[in-house]
Amino acid sequence: MLETRLAFLGASGRIGRLLRGAEPASQDPRMVWQFRDEVPAAAQGFVWSDFAYPAPLIAAHRKVPFRAVLVFSGAAQAGDKRDPEAMQANVTLVDQAITAAAQAGIPRVLVASSSAVYGAGKGRPFRETDPHDPVNAYGAAKVAMEALALRRAAEEGLDICALRIGNVAGADMLIGNAMARADGDVPLALDVFPDGAGPRRSYIGPQKLLNVLKTLADCEGRLPACLNLAGTRPVEMNALLEAAQVPWQARPQTDPGHQNITLDCTALAKLCPGVDLDASSEDIIDDWQSCLERK
């Protein structure tokens, strides 16, 4: 059978860097990483500086065929998530990537969306059928991107799935920034609610995410138009900080409305039966730290 690879767009982003750290230990190293400037010496990748011109993806696909394109490029990390103009890149880049995939003849596109499309917590895990209710321009841009992907899939005959990703350990605002923000004399402050626990969120480690992406890329038949992506067991943020050995102090919070913002990942688990999505806080931190060691 013809050997195939997966094209990952956004190798220099937060998630991309973590997944590149996870790939060396993978039993199935098939990722080909897209960079905007130059390919690092140890990476298998290609340069594609401007998505408006599809030729680099087409050329890379001809060299080693891609089974799927994974679109994780978006607005700059420093972009203001409240600024609609800055967040428009999350729509434009996906549109351009889909055009390139269609012209290259790559049948499947996995697009990084976000749990931000759901908005604030509703007291139960969000399901894919729940309505959109974003609270900022970032979430609104992801909603617009999903609508675009659905339309382009019908127009181009492509299998496009929007992945509503929860929190990726190391690329999130808590763990990703904890080491830089925590001070030996001033511990990190974390909301703690009346039940004594911190915020509960849906997380996934980088290695587990890599396994999920490869499994979805290989699935037979069409994927759903959207899919929640995280571990099946929500975790408490205080437990994550303790597992990472980050000093923290409680900041009493009496409003329980923001404590539970989680995803129902039942559909994902059915599509990925070979991936253990039931991870504890310790498992998630171990996953993240092992990727850092190999970067």
Backbone bond lengths (Angstrom), bond angles and torsions (degrees), N, CA, C in turn:
res aa  C-N    CA-C-N  psi(-1)  N-CA   C-N-CA  omega(-1)  CA-C   N-CA-C  phi
1 M - - - 1.458 - - 1.530 109.19 -
2 L 1.339 116.28 142.00 1.449 121.11 -178.83 1.531 110.09 -62.10
3 E 1.320 115.77 129.39 1.449 120.34 -179.87 1.524 110.00 -68.45
4 T 1.316 116.90 135.91 1.461 120.92 -179.89 1.522 110.13 -125.78
5 R 1.302 114.19 159.40 1.456 122.14 178.37 1.535 109.18 -128.33
6 L 1.322 115.60 174.93 1.460 122.50 175.58 1.523 107.79 -119.43
7 A 1.316 117.27 128.51 1.462 121.68 179.03 1.518 108.93 -90.06
8 F 1.333 116.24 120.97 1.463 121.23 179.53 1.523 108.23 -106.19
9 L 1.328 116.80 114.14 1.457 121.79 -179.45 1.532 109.05 -94.83
10 G 1.320 116.03 119.17 1.460 120.80 -178.80 1.510 112.80 112.53
11 A 1.345 116.78 38.75 1.465 121.09 -175.00 1.515 113.29 -66.49
12 S 1.334 117.94 -20.26 1.466 120.39 -178.22 1.524 113.24 -93.81
13 G 1.325 117.15 -2.95 1.460 120.48 178.44 1.516 112.11 -76.19
14 R 1.306 116.55 175.85 1.471 120.54 -177.75 1.524 112.02 -59.05
15 I 1.310 116.84 -48.86 1.464 119.24 179.96 1.511 110.28 -69.48
16 G 1.321 117.24 -41.29 1.457 120.45 179.66 1.515 112.97 -58.21
17 R 1.318 117.54 -42.83 1.468 120.48 179.93 1.527 110.99 -64.22
18 L 1.320 116.58 -39.55 1.463 119.37 178.83 1.532 111.77 -67.38
19 L 1.319 116.14 -41.26 1.459 118.91 179.58 1.524 111.18 -67.20
20 R 1.307 117.44 -33.83 1.469 119.73 175.12 1.527 110.32 -64.55
21 G 1.326 117.19 -31.48 1.457 120.31 174.94 1.506 112.57 -72.01
22 A 1.337 116.86 -27.90 1.459 120.96 -179.54 1.519 112.43 -83.09
23 E 1.316 118.37 -26.06 1.459 122.14 -172.18 1.529 114.66 -61.79
24 P 1.347 120.60 -38.11 1.465 119.10 -177.52 1.527 114.17 -58.38
25 A 1.321 117.92 -29.17 1.469 120.55 -179.56 1.520 112.40 -90.39
26 S 1.313 116.92 -1.50 1.453 120.26 -177.63 1.524 110.63 -69.75
27 Q 1.321 116.33 142.82 1.457 121.18 175.72 1.529 111.57 -78.70
28 D 1.323 115.84 -6.62 1.466 121.13 -177.34 1.529 109.07 -140.34
29 P 1.346 118.28 70.52 1.478 121.00 -176.64 1.526 111.98 -75.09
30 R 1.326 115.61 96.87 1.466 119.92 -175.21 1.520 113.49 -123.76
31 M 1.322 117.79 1.85 1.455 120.03 -176.56 1.528 111.51 -74.04
32 V 1.323 115.41 137.26 1.463 122.56 170.59 1.526 105.33 -118.68
33 W 1.333 116.13 118.74 1.459 122.12 -167.77 1.529 111.46 -94.17
34 Q 1.327 115.61 135.52 1.461 121.04 177.16 1.519 110.09 -95.32
35 F 1.340 115.19 131.07 1.459 122.17 176.98 1.528 109.24 -123.48
36 R 1.322 116.39 152.87 1.459 119.92 -179.22 1.527 112.50 -85.37
37 D 1.326 118.13 -24.84 1.458 120.47 -175.43 1.523 112.01 -115.43
38 E 1.314 117.06 -74.42 1.453 120.18 179.79 1.517 109.87 -139.92
39 V 1.315 115.86 154.64 1.462 121.79 -179.30 1.519 108.73 -86.54
40 P 1.346 119.06 124.18 1.471 120.97 176.45 1.522 111.03 -57.49
41 A 1.304 115.41 152.40 1.470 120.99 -173.87 1.524 112.76 -56.47
42 A 1.318 118.14 -37.39 1.467 120.75 -174.56 1.527 113.39 -88.81
43 A 1.328 117.77 -1.16 1.464 120.58 -173.75 1.520 112.12 -100.15
44 Q 1.318 115.60 148.12 1.460 121.28 169.94 1.516 106.44 -96.33
45 G 1.327 116.97 110.23 1.445 117.46 -174.11 1.511 113.30 -163.31
46 F 1.331 114.40 -171.15 1.457 121.81 179.15 1.526 108.79 -147.59
47 V 1.329 115.62 157.47 1.458 121.73 -179.91 1.531 108.95 -95.35
48 W 1.316 115.19 129.78 1.473 121.79 174.62 1.519 105.85 -144.06
49 S 1.305 116.51 96.31 1.456 121.61 -170.81 1.522 113.52 -85.17
50 D 1.321 117.66 -25.31 1.463 120.62 -176.02 1.521 108.80 -139.58
51 F 1.319 116.49 110.42 1.456 121.16 -176.67 1.527 112.91 -65.53
52 A 1.338 116.99 -14.75 1.463 119.42 178.59 1.521 111.65 -65.85
53 Y 1.319 117.03 -18.81 1.461 122.44 -179.85 1.529 108.11 -114.19
54 P 1.329 118.99 106.55 1.473 121.91 -171.67 1.519 115.44 -76.82
55 A 1.334 118.60 -6.89 1.468 120.93 -172.43 1.531 113.98 -54.20
56 P 1.335 120.92 -42.59 1.474 119.27 -178.79 1.527 113.74 -60.76
57 L 1.330 117.47 -39.69 1.472 118.99 177.94 1.523 110.46 -68.02
58 I 1.312 116.93 -41.22 1.462 120.82 179.28 1.528 110.24 -60.92
59 A 1.342 116.69 -43.50 1.463 121.04 -179.78 1.524 111.37 -65.05
60 A 1.329 116.86 -42.00 1.463 120.62 179.58 1.527 110.56 -65.29
61 H 1.322 116.80 -37.80 1.467 121.43 179.12 1.522 111.24 -66.36
62 R 1.296 117.46 -36.00 1.466 120.75 178.33 1.526 111.15 -68.50
63 K 1.315 116.57 -31.53 1.466 120.59 -178.99 1.519 111.25 -70.56
64 V 1.309 117.00 -53.60 1.470 123.42 175.10 1.527 106.58 -137.53
65 P 1.315 118.59 109.94 1.470 121.04 -172.21 1.531 113.13 -55.12
66 F 1.330 115.16 139.69 1.456 122.08 176.96 1.526 109.31 -96.86
67 R 1.322 115.36 130.22 1.469 119.80 173.91 1.521 110.48 -76.06
68 A 1.340 116.15 -31.67 1.459 120.60 -178.75 1.520 109.79 -155.80
69 V 1.329 115.14 158.43 1.454 122.60 172.78 1.518 107.63 -111.70
70 L 1.330 116.66 130.81 1.462 122.61 178.80 1.531 107.38 -108.86
71 V 1.322 116.80 112.19 1.463 121.55 -173.00 1.526 109.51 -98.23
72 F 1.334 115.53 100.95 1.460 121.84 178.10 1.530 111.34 -115.97
73 S 1.320 117.01 10.67 1.458 120.85 174.80 1.516 108.89 -79.82
74 G 1.326 115.77 146.90 1.455 119.61 -179.91 1.511 110.90 -165.98
75 A 1.311 115.47 -160.36 1.458 120.72 179.04 1.522 110.19 -60.36
76 A 1.316 116.53 150.67 1.462 121.56 179.64 1.518 110.31 -56.61
77 Q 1.328 115.68 145.89 1.470 120.67 -178.11 1.519 111.91 -58.45
78 A 1.331 115.92 -29.45 1.460 119.53 -178.75 1.526 112.51 -82.72
79 G 1.337 116.93 -2.95 1.455 120.18 -177.92 1.518 112.25 -65.17
80 D 1.323 115.78 146.20 1.457 122.36 -179.97 1.527 108.96 -78.39
81 K 1.328 116.69 116.18 1.459 120.82 -177.21 1.525 112.91 -69.14
82 R 1.333 116.30 -6.16 1.466 120.04 176.25 1.526 111.84 -94.61
83 D 1.334 116.59 -6.27 1.463 121.93 -173.23 1.527 110.34 -98.21
84 P 1.336 118.70 107.30 1.468 120.69 -178.11 1.521 113.08 -57.67
85 E 1.336 117.48 -38.26 1.463 120.18 -178.74 1.528 111.21 -64.86
86 A 1.336 116.60 -43.91 1.471 120.02 179.36 1.521 111.41 -65.87
87 M 1.321 116.93 -35.22 1.461 120.81 -177.15 1.530 113.21 -79.61
88 Q 1.333 117.96 -9.67 1.453 120.97 179.72 1.528 111.84 -61.46
89 A 1.324 117.03 -23.97 1.472 120.11 177.91 1.520 111.69 -59.12
90 N 1.334 117.46 -28.09 1.465 120.56 178.69 1.528 111.99 -66.18
91 V 1.315 116.58 -20.71 1.466 121.36 177.08 1.527 110.18 -94.07
92 T 1.328 116.05 -48.39 1.466 121.12 -174.79 1.526 112.10 -60.79
93 L 1.328 117.13 -46.72 1.465 120.18 -177.25 1.528 112.02 -64.15
94 V 1.319 116.50 -37.32 1.467 119.81 177.93 1.523 110.09 -67.16
95 D 1.305 116.98 -42.08 1.461 120.89 178.16 1.528 110.57 -58.37
96 Q 1.323 116.24 -45.63 1.464 120.59 -179.87 1.524 111.47 -66.66
97 A 1.321 117.41 -39.11 1.468 120.71 179.13 1.520 110.96 -65.38
98 I 1.324 117.58 -39.67 1.467 120.76 178.06 1.527 110.25 -63.98
99 T 1.325 117.07 -42.14 1.465 120.80 177.54 1.520 110.50 -58.75
100 A 1.328 116.42 -44.75 1.465 120.37 -179.75 1.526 111.25 -65.36
101 A 1.331 117.01 -42.21 1.466 120.28 179.06 1.526 110.84 -62.03
102 A 1.324 116.49 -41.20 1.464 120.45 179.06 1.521 111.02 -63.68
103 Q 1.326 116.52 -43.53 1.466 119.75 -179.66 1.530 111.57 -68.46
104 A 1.319 116.69 -31.66 1.463 120.38 179.06 1.526 112.13 -77.61
105 G 1.332 116.85 -19.93 1.455 120.38 -177.35 1.512 113.21 84.18
106 I 1.329 117.31 28.46 1.466 122.34 178.09 1.535 107.21 -90.41
107 P 1.317 119.66 120.67 1.467 121.04 -167.00 1.521 116.82 -78.57
108 R 1.324 118.11 -22.20 1.472 119.74 -173.16 1.530 110.49 -126.97
109 V 1.333 115.46 137.98 1.460 121.76 178.02 1.530 108.01 -130.77
110 L 1.325 116.07 123.70 1.464 122.03 174.35 1.523 107.05 -105.37
111 V 1.323 116.90 122.85 1.454 122.16 -173.60 1.527 109.93 -113.81
112 A 1.319 116.12 131.88 1.463 120.63 178.66 1.521 110.08 -76.45
113 S 1.322 115.59 106.91 1.460 120.95 170.06 1.525 106.62 -100.35
114 S 1.308 118.73 -152.34 1.460 120.95 -174.67 1.519 110.79 -157.18
115 S 1.317 115.35 152.03 1.463 119.92 172.71 1.523 111.17 -65.23
116 A 1.353 117.21 -10.51 1.462 120.90 178.52 1.524 112.40 -63.87
117 V 1.336 118.12 -14.68 1.464 119.20 178.19 1.525 111.31 -66.14
118 Y 1.352 117.36 -22.34 1.463 120.82 -177.46 1.528 112.89 -84.00
119 G 1.325 117.60 -26.22 1.448 120.53 -177.66 1.513 113.04 86.07
120 A 1.326 116.56 -150.50 1.467 122.20 -176.57 1.526 110.51 -70.76
121 G 1.339 115.06 162.92 1.465 120.74 -177.92 1.511 113.10 -62.66
122 K 1.328 115.07 149.71 1.472 121.10 -179.96 1.530 111.75 -116.69
123 G 1.336 117.28 9.22 1.457 120.17 178.23 1.511 114.37 91.91
124 R 1.312 118.23 -0.22 1.458 123.11 176.57 1.523 107.91 -152.46
125 P 1.324 118.03 162.73 1.467 119.48 178.46 1.530 111.32 -61.37
126 F 1.328 115.86 140.31 1.462 120.57 178.11 1.527 110.49 -72.35
127 R 1.322 115.14 138.13 1.466 122.08 173.37 1.527 108.73 -106.77
128 E 1.324 115.51 158.11 1.462 119.70 -178.65 1.521 112.67 -60.27
129 T 1.325 117.65 -23.14 1.462 121.66 -179.08 1.526 113.35 -84.15
130 D 1.322 118.10 -5.81 1.461 121.11 -179.83 1.528 110.62 -69.53
131 P 1.334 117.01 149.47 1.471 119.66 -179.16 1.524 112.03 -70.37
132 H 1.319 115.46 156.76 1.455 121.07 174.83 1.527 109.76 -75.31
133 D 1.322 115.42 141.52 1.469 120.20 176.79 1.534 109.16 -154.96
134 P 1.339 117.88 58.63 1.476 120.21 -175.00 1.521 111.54 -65.60
135 V 1.336 115.32 150.07 1.463 120.31 -177.35 1.526 112.81 -104.07
136 N 1.342 118.21 -6.30 1.458 119.98 179.27 1.524 110.32 -147.59
137 A 1.333 115.64 178.49 1.469 120.64 -176.77 1.526 111.74 -65.85
138 Y 1.322 117.15 -31.11 1.461 120.34 178.31 1.529 110.27 -62.14
139 G 1.334 116.55 -50.62 1.454 120.42 178.72 1.516 111.94 -61.94
140 A 1.343 116.86 -40.03 1.463 120.58 178.98 1.525 111.16 -63.92
141 A 1.332 116.93 -37.80 1.463 120.63 178.26 1.525 110.97 -65.84
142 K 1.327 117.13 -37.84 1.462 120.21 177.60 1.536 110.88 -67.09
143 V 1.328 116.99 -35.97 1.465 120.13 175.14 1.527 109.95 -62.23
144 A 1.342 115.90 -45.90 1.467 120.38 178.91 1.524 110.83 -63.47
145 M 1.322 116.63 -37.85 1.463 120.60 179.02 1.520 110.98 -64.29
146 E 1.328 117.23 -42.10 1.459 120.32 179.14 1.535 111.10 -63.39
147 A 1.336 116.71 -40.38 1.460 120.06 177.88 1.525 110.59 -63.36
148 L 1.319 115.61 -41.26 1.459 120.46 176.66 1.530 110.73 -61.46
149 A 1.337 117.34 -46.23 1.462 121.41 -178.39 1.521 110.78 -61.61
150 L 1.322 117.45 -39.79 1.461 121.22 179.48 1.533 110.35 -64.05
151 R 1.325 115.99 -42.70 1.468 119.90 179.35 1.522 111.43 -67.39
152 R 1.329 117.01 -44.60 1.467 120.57 -178.50 1.527 111.37 -66.63
153 A 1.314 117.74 -33.36 1.464 120.52 177.28 1.522 110.42 -60.92
154 A 1.328 116.41 -43.04 1.464 120.51 179.09 1.521 111.05 -67.69
155 E 1.328 116.60 -39.95 1.469 120.74 -177.85 1.526 112.40 -69.10
156 E 1.333 116.18 -40.80 1.464 120.85 -172.26 1.528 113.43 -97.20
157 G 1.335 116.76 -10.93 1.454 119.24 -176.67 1.521 112.74 72.62
158 L 1.327 117.43 24.68 1.457 121.97 -179.65 1.528 110.47 -93.68
159 D 1.311 115.77 156.69 1.462 122.80 173.89 1.532 106.49 -94.42
160 I 1.324 117.13 101.28 1.467 121.62 -175.83 1.523 108.90 -117.17
161 C 1.322 115.78 127.12 1.463 121.77 179.60 1.519 109.15 -123.55
162 A 1.329 116.60 125.38 1.463 122.54 175.98 1.521 108.67 -89.53
163 L 1.327 116.76 119.51 1.455 122.55 -176.66 1.522 109.47 -94.55
164 R 1.317 115.87 110.27 1.471 120.84 179.95 1.526 108.14 -84.55
165 I 1.314 114.51 87.83 1.455 121.81 -171.41 1.523 110.57 -80.68
166 G 1.323 115.33 136.85 1.462 120.34 175.29 1.516 110.04 -78.71
167 N 1.315 117.38 -121.12 1.462 121.99 178.94 1.524 109.98 -107.73
168 V 1.317 116.86 127.22 1.457 121.85 175.48 1.522 107.44 -97.78
169 A 1.321 117.02 118.41 1.471 121.04 -176.69 1.526 110.25 -57.35
170 G 1.316 115.75 125.26 1.449 121.73 -178.97 1.506 113.35 99.26
171 A 1.343 116.96 -23.38 1.461 121.16 176.50 1.524 110.71 -107.79
172 D 1.323 117.15 3.54 1.457 122.86 -176.69 1.515 111.18 -93.35
173 M 1.316 115.76 173.50 1.464 120.40 -179.06 1.520 112.50 -76.83
174 L 1.325 118.61 -19.95 1.464 120.73 -179.66 1.523 111.07 -86.93
175 I 1.325 116.76 -72.42 1.463 121.01 -176.49 1.526 110.85 -67.56
176 G 1.334 116.39 -40.26 1.449 119.95 -177.39 1.518 113.88 -59.85
177 N 1.337 115.92 -32.05 1.464 119.88 -178.14 1.522 113.16 -110.98
178 A 1.331 118.27 -2.61 1.461 121.28 -171.81 1.520 112.03 -61.65
179 M 1.336 117.25 -44.85 1.458 119.62 -176.20 1.531 111.50 -63.34
180 A 1.323 116.30 -35.46 1.461 120.14 -179.42 1.526 111.30 -76.33
181 R 1.343 116.38 -34.27 1.461 119.53 -174.85 1.521 112.60 -85.01
182 A 1.324 116.49 -31.29 1.467 119.33 -175.68 1.529 110.40 -70.40
183 D 1.319 116.14 138.18 1.458 122.20 178.71 1.522 107.65 -123.57
184 G 1.310 116.07 141.33 1.459 119.53 -177.52 1.517 112.80 -57.52
185 D 1.342 117.46 -32.93 1.457 121.14 -179.09 1.521 112.85 -92.52
186 V 1.332 115.93 -22.18 1.473 120.26 -178.56 1.527 108.12 -126.01
187 P 1.320 118.53 93.06 1.467 121.07 -178.44 1.526 111.79 -60.73
188 L 1.302 115.35 156.63 1.448 121.88 177.53 1.522 109.80 -64.67
189 A 1.332 117.32 133.49 1.466 121.83 179.03 1.520 109.60 -89.02
190 L 1.334 116.40 134.03 1.464 121.62 -179.21 1.516 109.08 -135.83
191 D 1.333 115.76 135.20 1.458 119.72 176.70 1.522 110.73 -60.24
192 V 1.318 116.33 134.31 1.468 122.18 174.60 1.523 107.11 -127.62
193 F 1.310 115.89 130.82 1.456 122.10 -172.06 1.533 110.81 -96.57
194 P 1.337 117.35 172.24 1.468 120.09 -174.73 1.519 115.45 -55.30
195 D 1.338 118.46 -24.16 1.461 119.45 178.85 1.521 112.52 -83.00
196 G 1.335 116.66 2.31 1.461 121.13 177.52 1.512 114.56 88.32
197 A 1.318 117.67 0.00 1.466 121.59 -178.89 1.521 110.89 -106.79
198 G 1.322 115.30 158.37 1.450 121.05 175.90 1.514 111.27 -85.59
199 P 1.330 117.54 -169.87 1.465 120.75 177.31 1.525 111.07 -59.89
200 R 1.324 116.53 141.50 1.464 122.16 175.61 1.522 108.26 -105.09
201 R 1.323 115.43 128.84 1.456 120.97 -177.52 1.525 110.06 -137.82
202 S 1.318 115.77 165.27 1.467 122.26 176.24 1.520 108.12 -95.68
203 Y 1.329 116.11 120.90 1.471 123.06 -175.99 1.515 110.50 -122.50
204 I 1.313 114.83 161.41 1.461 121.94 170.05 1.519 107.83 -149.06
205 G 1.333 117.07 144.85 1.452 121.49 177.24 1.519 110.82 -83.85
206 P 1.340 118.09 159.18 1.465 121.33 -177.75 1.522 114.33 -60.44
207 Q 1.336 117.48 -42.85 1.466 118.68 178.63 1.518 111.44 -62.01
208 K 1.329 115.95 -43.29 1.462 119.84 179.64 1.526 110.43 -64.96
209 L 1.321 116.54 -39.42 1.462 120.38 177.75 1.528 110.51 -61.58
210 L 1.318 116.62 -43.35 1.465 120.54 178.78 1.524 110.64 -59.26
211 N 1.330 117.40 -43.47 1.458 121.31 178.68 1.520 111.96 -63.45
212 V 1.330 116.08 -39.53 1.465 120.53 178.74 1.522 110.55 -64.46
213 L 1.328 117.01 -45.82 1.463 120.22 -178.40 1.524 111.34 -61.32
214 K 1.314 117.28 -42.06 1.464 120.13 179.20 1.526 110.86 -66.85
215 T 1.319 116.71 -38.64 1.467 120.03 178.87 1.521 111.05 -64.76
216 L 1.335 116.90 -44.06 1.464 120.61 179.46 1.526 110.97 -65.19
217 A 1.325 116.52 -38.15 1.464 119.82 178.83 1.514 111.72 -62.26
218 D 1.332 117.14 -29.48 1.463 122.20 -176.20 1.524 113.91 -95.47
219 C 1.337 117.65 -5.35 1.467 120.23 -176.54 1.526 111.44 -57.55
220 E 1.330 115.90 139.49 1.453 120.81 173.76 1.526 109.68 -78.85
221 G 1.311 116.47 147.11 1.459 120.32 179.77 1.518 111.44 77.66
222 R 1.309 116.31 175.09 1.468 121.01 -177.82 1.524 110.79 -77.53
223 L 1.301 114.68 144.17 1.457 121.28 174.97 1.524 109.58 -84.17
224 P 1.343 117.28 160.86 1.468 118.63 174.07 1.520 110.94 -65.86
225 A 1.311 116.87 159.27 1.467 120.81 -178.80 1.518 111.71 -64.04
226 C 1.332 117.51 -29.66 1.464 121.35 177.69 1.523 108.87 -145.21
227 L 1.330 114.43 155.85 1.462 119.29 -174.56 1.522 109.31 -154.93
228 N 1.330 116.80 126.42 1.462 119.90 172.16 1.521 109.36 -67.39
229 L 1.347 116.07 140.47 1.462 119.25 -177.86 1.522 110.09 -135.49
230 A 1.316 115.38 111.06 1.470 123.36 176.31 1.524 106.22 -173.85
231 G 1.327 116.23 -178.12 1.445 120.04 172.21 1.515 110.29 -70.65
232 T 1.320 116.73 158.34 1.463 120.13 -178.65 1.530 112.59 -82.34
233 R 1.342 117.24 -11.31 1.460 120.57 -179.97 1.529 109.54 -111.42
234 P 1.342 119.19 109.38 1.469 119.53 176.03 1.524 110.16 -59.99
235 V 1.331 116.25 149.78 1.460 121.04 -178.74 1.521 109.74 -125.98
236 E 1.311 115.15 155.34 1.464 121.05 178.63 1.530 109.41 -90.04
237 M 1.312 116.40 136.67 1.456 120.83 -176.16 1.529 112.21 -63.79
238 N 1.315 117.83 -32.78 1.460 119.36 177.53 1.530 110.71 -65.51
239 A 1.332 116.83 -35.35 1.467 120.15 177.55 1.526 110.88 -67.62
240 L 1.339 117.13 -35.14 1.466 120.32 176.65 1.527 110.67 -65.24
241 L 1.334 117.08 -44.30 1.466 120.11 179.84 1.527 110.86 -63.54
242 E 1.317 116.50 -39.77 1.467 119.57 178.89 1.527 110.98 -66.22
243 A 1.327 117.08 -40.55 1.458 120.39 178.74 1.526 111.19 -65.34
244 A 1.339 116.24 -32.38 1.466 120.82 178.57 1.525 112.39 -86.26
245 Q 1.338 116.90 -1.84 1.468 123.44 -179.66 1.527 111.40 59.42
246 V 1.332 115.10 42.19 1.464 121.75 175.65 1.524 108.09 -98.71
247 P 1.343 119.22 120.81 1.467 120.88 178.11 1.531 110.95 -60.87
248 W 1.326 116.52 138.41 1.455 119.43 178.98 1.519 109.45 -150.25
249 Q 1.321 114.95 161.03 1.459 120.79 177.15 1.523 108.84 -133.55
250 A 1.330 115.42 148.82 1.455 121.37 -176.42 1.517 111.19 -74.56
251 R 1.335 114.58 138.71 1.458 121.90 172.73 1.526 105.71 -119.24
252 P 1.352 118.34 100.95 1.468 120.69 -173.26 1.527 112.29 -54.51
253 Q 1.315 114.51 133.02 1.462 122.24 -179.52 1.521 107.71 -131.09
254 T 1.329 116.01 121.37 1.459 119.60 -175.83 1.520 112.84 -95.25
255 D 1.341 117.77 -16.06 1.460 121.25 -179.55 1.529 108.90 -88.49
256 P 1.337 117.94 110.76 1.466 120.03 -177.39 1.529 113.83 -78.70
257 G 1.326 117.51 -1.24 1.459 121.12 -174.17 1.519 114.22 -61.61
258 H 1.337 116.69 -28.23 1.465 120.17 -177.59 1.530 112.35 -102.46
259 Q 1.325 117.20 7.63 1.460 117.83 -176.46 1.520 112.45 -75.30
260 N 1.311 117.73 -42.98 1.461 121.26 -174.24 1.535 110.65 -114.26
261 I 1.325 116.43 100.94 1.466 122.22 173.95 1.523 105.60 -127.83
262 T 1.322 115.52 95.74 1.466 120.72 -170.09 1.531 110.69 -133.58
263 L 1.325 114.88 169.29 1.458 122.34 -177.74 1.524 111.21 -116.33
264 D 1.311 116.36 141.00 1.453 122.17 170.21 1.528 106.89 -86.98
265 C 1.323 116.87 111.82 1.469 121.85 -175.82 1.529 112.06 -108.11
266 T 1.329 116.47 30.28 1.460 121.20 179.07 1.522 111.34 -60.30
267 A 1.333 117.32 -44.12 1.467 120.84 -178.54 1.526 110.98 -63.73
268 L 1.330 116.83 -40.19 1.460 120.52 178.37 1.526 110.76 -62.47
269 A 1.323 116.68 -44.53 1.463 120.64 -178.76 1.525 111.14 -60.69
270 K 1.324 117.81 -36.34 1.462 120.92 179.27 1.527 111.19 -68.30
271 L 1.322 117.03 -35.29 1.458 121.00 -179.92 1.526 112.25 -78.51
272 C 1.330 116.86 -21.67 1.472 121.65 -177.06 1.527 110.51 -123.62
273 P 1.334 118.29 61.44 1.467 119.98 -175.75 1.520 113.61 -64.73
274 G 1.321 117.38 -21.81 1.461 120.37 -179.74 1.517 114.47 -87.46
275 V 1.328 117.45 0.05 1.465 121.49 179.84 1.526 108.58 -110.30
276 D 1.321 117.03 123.09 1.464 121.48 179.58 1.526 108.87 -78.98
277 L 1.313 116.28 105.76 1.464 121.41 -176.72 1.526 113.00 -95.14
278 D 1.331 117.06 2.42 1.465 121.60 -179.39 1.525 108.83 -93.42
279 A 1.327 116.50 85.00 1.464 121.37 -175.12 1.523 110.80 -112.44
280 S 1.326 115.77 139.10 1.465 121.85 175.57 1.530 109.70 -82.13
281 S 1.316 116.25 173.50 1.464 120.48 175.78 1.518 111.00 -59.47
282 E 1.325 116.93 -41.59 1.465 121.13 179.56 1.534 111.00 -64.20
283 D 1.325 116.43 -40.87 1.462 120.71 178.44 1.530 111.04 -60.92
284 I 1.326 115.09 -43.63 1.469 120.47 -177.40 1.521 110.93 -65.26
285 I 1.330 116.72 -42.44 1.472 119.95 179.52 1.525 110.63 -68.19
286 D 1.324 117.38 -40.34 1.470 120.05 176.42 1.528 110.84 -59.59
287 D 1.308 116.12 -42.75 1.464 122.17 178.79 1.533 109.60 -58.18
288 W 1.316 116.19 -52.04 1.473 121.12 -179.26 1.526 111.66 -60.09
289 Q 1.312 116.95 -47.95 1.461 120.04 -175.97 1.526 111.98 -66.06
290 S 1.316 118.11 -34.03 1.459 119.74 178.32 1.526 111.04 -67.27
291 C 1.302 117.46 -31.24 1.477 120.18 176.15 1.509 110.95 -70.36
292 L 1.305 118.02 -36.31 1.465 121.60 177.18 1.512 110.48 -64.31
293 E 1.322 116.82 -38.48 1.467 120.64 -177.64 1.531 111.96 -65.73
294 R 1.337 115.68 -29.52 1.465 118.33 -176.13 1.524 112.97 -95.94
295 K 1.335 117.87 -3.59 1.465 119.53 -175.99 1.514 111.36 -67.75
